Amino acid sequence: MLSLSSIFGVDEVPAVVQGPVAALLYLCLYLAFLNLLRHVRNWHAVPPVESIGVAILGVALLSVVSLSPGGADLTAVAVCAVFVGGILFTIATASITLLDSPLRLITTLAKHADHIGLWVLPVAEGAWFVAANPGLRAVLLSAMAVELAWCLRRRRADRRRLLRPLDGSDLAVIEGQAEGDIKSFARKHNVGELVIAGDTVSWLGCTKESGACPGYFYTSRLGINTPSCCREHLGALCLLVADCLTEMGVVHWMDGGTLLGIVRQDGNLLAWDDDVDIAFTLDGGHSWDTVVAELGRRLAGAGLLMTSTRKEGVICVFNESPRTWPLGLERNRLRGELRVDLVLYRLAASRGQSVVERTGPKGDLERTESGAYGLPENLVLPPATDTFLGKEISVPRDADAYLRRLYGDYGEIRYSYMDAGVAERRRRINSDEI
């Protein structure tokens, strides 16, 4: 293996320097990997340049660890590669579970995302004695310090959750999916938010300070409702963002599952929706940069985190406070998040008619001539209004036709993102409720 010692000679890199350099490289690799995970969480392809950057940091780390007066320390390199690779893999599981149909191993590891890094503490202790290499030992210490700090921060955040008694549909669905044994259900799936005291079943509800419940996992893998705390936060976040866009004069409308809830659920969120979809377009002097800058300013004043991706035309608003770098990157380790997805629809012409089109696919939207995905402009503009959570909000001009373009017969309830088994039980539960 090509190492720094073979290039510069061991005397050029004293052992007293090897440890700090290895520790610094591990921290850089850890942060670069967390930054890379943001693409996974948004269902976007990871840019090759970022993947290459992470790979270069990994090779540099192994090269430093390989330093030894007797030549390349291959044992230390092997231990370091397995240890660091295992740590990064377990960290990634929380983000990978947001994708469709991840492996059972990944979902199992993700259930313990808040403390899973500490599971490798015995491995680190064993590795310490296997290879008395200053670089490897520095990596082990750095990794364990990072994981311990992460675990302690998550414990402190979870103390800010608030207990909420469960009733109505939320409780009925959990009872149905648990087949009457909620305690075993919570234990089997590591649903730490479920609190059972006598005959009362409660939920440790999330707050802005605690971080969101892992709603996508609970709805898609377990088939239960999005927790009521999350639905409340999503509704408030949606109304706030919509008000900002209205005040800014940005043409917008409710999209996707959010619009479906407005039309089919009498102005409410779908019980299993874990995000909010808003579409917007640019006209009247607005540009992508001006919208991002002004909306970002308004949301920062409200203490909310916002990110944007020009290439995909997506702005994400999270029910979280912005954090200083580099701690802000660790949000990519969380299992859950509450967000509003603002997606840009551009005005265009396709096959002789005016359309609004977006970069990425959505439902059953057809391809336009440009290769984007869209539908006729006259179904959308000018927007109409409908009631959402008791307030007037913008919707497409012809919401019925819009939804049919997206979902076909949208009156039929389809659990598109749920596992087959839990979806079938969910259908039976809903039929019993009706």
N, C-alpha and C positions, 0 to 999 in steps of 0.2 A: 504493500500500500504506500502511495506517495504521501509523505508526512513533512511537516515543517522541519523536523530534525534532519531529514535527508537533503533538504534544500539549504538550510542555514547552518546546520550542525547544532548539537545539543548545547554546546557552550554559548551559542548566540541567544538561546532562550532559556534562562535559568529556571530551575524548578519553582523558585519563589514567585515567578511571574506566571507560570503555567496555570496555577489554580485560579487566580483572578481573571485571566484571559478566558479560560474555559467557562467560568461562571458568567462572565459578561456575554459570551457567545450564546450560552444557553438562554439567558434572558432575552436576547435579541431574537433568537429562534422562536421562543415562546410567544413573544409579542407579534412577530411576523405571521406566525401560524394563526393566532387569534384574529388578526386583521384579514387573513385569507378566508376565514370562516364566514365572514359577512356575506360573501357571494353565495355560499351554500345555503344560508338562511333565507336568501331572497330567490332561490331557485335559478340563479344565474351561473353560467360557466365561469370557472376560475380563470382569470387572465393568465396566459403562459408566463408572462414576465414575473408575476407574483409567485407562481409555482417554482420558477427557476431561482428566484431570490431565496425562497425557503430552502430549496435544495442546496444552494451554495453555502448558506449558513450552517446547514447540517454537515456538509463535507468539511467546512472549516473547523467546526466543533470536534469532529472525529480526528482531524489532523492534529489539533492541539493535544487532545487526549492521548494520541499515539506517542507523544514524546517520551523518550526513555533513554537513559545513558547507554543502555545495551542495544539500542535500535528501536524499531517500531514495536510498541506494546500492543500486540494483536488481541490479547485477552481483554485488556481495558477497552479497546475499541469495540470488540464484540459486545461486552457488557453494556457499554454506553449506548450503542446503537439499539439494542433490545430494550433497555430501560427507557430511553428518551422516546423511541418509537411507540412503546406501550403507553407512556404518559400522554403523548399527543393524540393517539388513537382514542383513548378513553375520554379526553377532553372533547374530541370531535363528535362523539356519539350524540350529545344533546342537540347538535345542529343537524346531524344526519337523520334523526328521527322526524324532522320536519319534511323530509322527502317521502315520496310514496313507497310503501312496502319495504322498509328496511329489514335487515336480517334480525331474527329473534335475539341473537347475542347483543346486537347494537341497542335494541330497545331495552333489554335487561340492564345493560350497563348504564344507559341514560337515566333509568329510574333513580339511580344513586348519584346523579351528576354533581350534587352539592358537596359530596364528601368522598367521591370515588378515588380522588388522587391520593388520599391517605391510605388506601388499600395497599399501595405499593411500598409503604413504609418498611415492612419486613424485608421486602426485596432489596430496598436501598441499604438496609443494615447488613444484609448478607453480602451484597456487592462490595460494601466498604471493606470487608475482610478478605474477599476473594482477590481483589486487585488493589494493592497499596500504591495507587497512582494519584499524584496530586491533582491532575486535571479531572479524572473521573470522580474523585472524592468531592471536588468543588461543584461538579455538576449535580451529584447526589444531594449535597447540602442545599444548593440553590433550588432544585426542584421541590424538595420537601418543604423548604421555607415558603415557596410560592403556594404550594397546595395547602399548607397549614393556614396561611393568611387568607386564602380563598374560603376555606371551610369556616373560619371564624367570622368572616364578613357575612357569609350566608346565614349563619346562626343568628348573628345580631340583627340582620334584616328581617328574618322570620319572626322575631319577637314583636315586630310591628304589625303583624296580622291581627285581624279582629274576628271574633267568633260570631257566626251567623247561624241561627237555627234553620234547618232545611225543611221545606214542606212543598205541597203542591206537586207539580210535574217534576221538579228537580229531585225530590225525594222518591217519587214513584218510579222514575227511570232508574235511579241507582238501585232501588230494591229489586226491580225487574232484572237488571243486568247482573246483580249479585245473587239472583235466585234465592232471595230471602235472607242470605247470610252476609250482611254488610261488613261485619268484623273480619271475616275471612277474606272477603273481596278486597278490603282496604289493605290487609296484610300481604296478600298475594301480589297485588299490583303496586305496593308501596305508595298508597295514596295517603300521604301524611296529613293532608288537610282535613280528612274525615275524623271527627271527634264524636265518640258515642258515649253517652252518660245515661244509663238506665234506658228509658224508651225514647230519649231525645237524641236525634242525629243532627249534628251541626257541622259547619264548614269553617275552617280557619281562613277567612277571606283575605285576599291580597289588598294592599294599599299601594299608593304610588311609591312609598319608601321601601316596601318589602320586596318589590318585584312581582311580576305576574304569576298566576298559577299556570302550570303547563297545559293550557287549554286544548291545544291541538292533539296532544297525546291522549288526554282524557276523552275527547270526543271521537277521534278516529280509531283509537286502539281499544277503548273501553266502552264506547257508545253511550256515554252519559252526556247530560247537558253541559254547555259551557257554564262554569260557576257563576252564580248571580252577581258576585262582586265584579267579575270580569265583564259581564254584560253591562253593568251600570257604568263602569269606567269607559267602555267602548262607546256607549251611547253619548255620554258627556263629551268625550273626545271628538266624536263625529260632529256634534252640534257646534262645538267650539271651532273646529276647522272650517266647517261650512259657513259660520258667521264671518270668520276672517276672510274667506274667499269672496263672500258677498260684499263686505266692506271694501275690499280691494277692487271690486268690479270685474272679477275673473268669472267667466262663464263656466259653470260646473253642474254636475248632476250625480245622483246616487247611482251606483253601478253594481253589477254582480249580485252576490248573496244579500247585500244590504238592500238593494232595490227589491229583491225577491221577498224579503221580510216585510218591507213597507206595503207591497201589494197583496201578498198572501196572508200575512200575519197581522193585518189591521194596524200597520204603522209601528211594528216592533221589530227587533232583531230576531233572526232565526235562533231557536233555542240552542243550536250547536254551532253557531257562527263564532269564529275566534278572531276576526278582523273586520274592518270596515273598508268598503270600496267606494271611492269617489273618482269620477272622471272629470277632466277639465280640458279646456282648449284655450288657445292663445289668439286674442284679437284685440282691437282697440288700443294698440300701443303697448300691449304686454309682450314680454319676451320671456324665455325660460329663465334667464338670469335675473330679471326684475321680479318675477314671481317667487323664485327661490329666496332671493335676498329679503323681500318684504315679508313673506310668510315666515321665514326663519326669524326675523326680528320680532314679529308679533308673538311667536311661540316661545322664543327665548324669554320674553317678558312674562309669559305664563309658566316658566320653569319647565318646559317640555323639550325633549330631544327630537331633532329633525335631521334626516339624512336625505341626500338626493343623488340620483344617478342619471346623468344627462343621456348616456347612450341608450338606456332602456326607457327613458322618459318617465321615471318613477320618483316620487317624493314620498318618504315614509315619515310619519309622525308617531312617536311612541309615548305611552303613558309612563314616562320615566324622566328623571331630571338629568340634564347633561352632566358628565363627570370629566374631570381633568384627565389629560393623557398622562400615563398609559392606562389608568384604571378603567377608563371608558371602554377600552377594548374588551374587557372581561365580560361585558354584557353578552358577547357572543358565546359564552359558556352556559348561559341560562337555558333552561328547558322551555320556558314560556316567555311570551311577550305580547303586549297589547298594542296594536298599531292601526293607523289609518293609512291605506295605500292610495295615494293620489297618482293617477295614471294619465299621461298626456295623450289626448286624441287630436290628431292633426286634420285640418280640412284639406281634402284632396279630391281628385277626379279619378274614377275607375269605371271602365267599360261604359263610358258615356254618361255617367251620373255622378252627382256630388255625394261624397261620403265623408264620414269621420273615421279615422283609422288609428290604430295603436301598434306599437312595435311588436309586442308579444301576444301570444294566443290568449283567448278567453272563451270558455264554453265552446259553442259551436259556430263562432264567428267565422265568416268566409274570408279567404285570402283575397286581397285586392291586387290590382295590377302591379303595384310597387313591391309586392311581397309582404306587406303588412296585413293586419286583420281589421276589418271594419264592417260598417253597415250604413244604409242610406242616411244622409244628413237630415232629411225631412222627418225621420223617426225620432230625432233627438232635439233639433233646434227649431225654434227657440224653446228652451226648457219650460216645462210646466211646474206646478207645485203640488205637493201632497203632504200629508201629516205624518211626522215621524216623532214618536215619543212626546206627542202633544204639541209639537211645533211644526210650522210650515217649513218645508225644505224643497230644494230643487230636484226634479226628476225629469227623465226624458219626455219629450213632447207626447209620444205615444208609448207609454210604459208597457202596455200589453204586447204590442208588436215587437218592442225592444227585447223583452224577456223571451218571447218565442224565438227570436233570432239567436239568443244566447243558449236557451235550454230546451227548446221544443215545447212539449206539453208541460209547462212549469207548474201546473196544478197538481201534478203527480209528485209526491214526496220521494226524492231519491237521496240516499245516503252515499253520495259519490265517493267520499274519502274515508268511509268507515271500512274496517275489516268485515269480510263476508259474514262471519258468525255473529258478531255484535250487531251488525246491521239487521240481520234477520230477527234477532231478539228485540231490537228496537222497533221493528214493524209490529210485532205482536204486542209490545207494550203500548204503542200508540193506538192500536186497534182496541185494546181493552179500555183505554182512557176514553175513546170516542163512544 
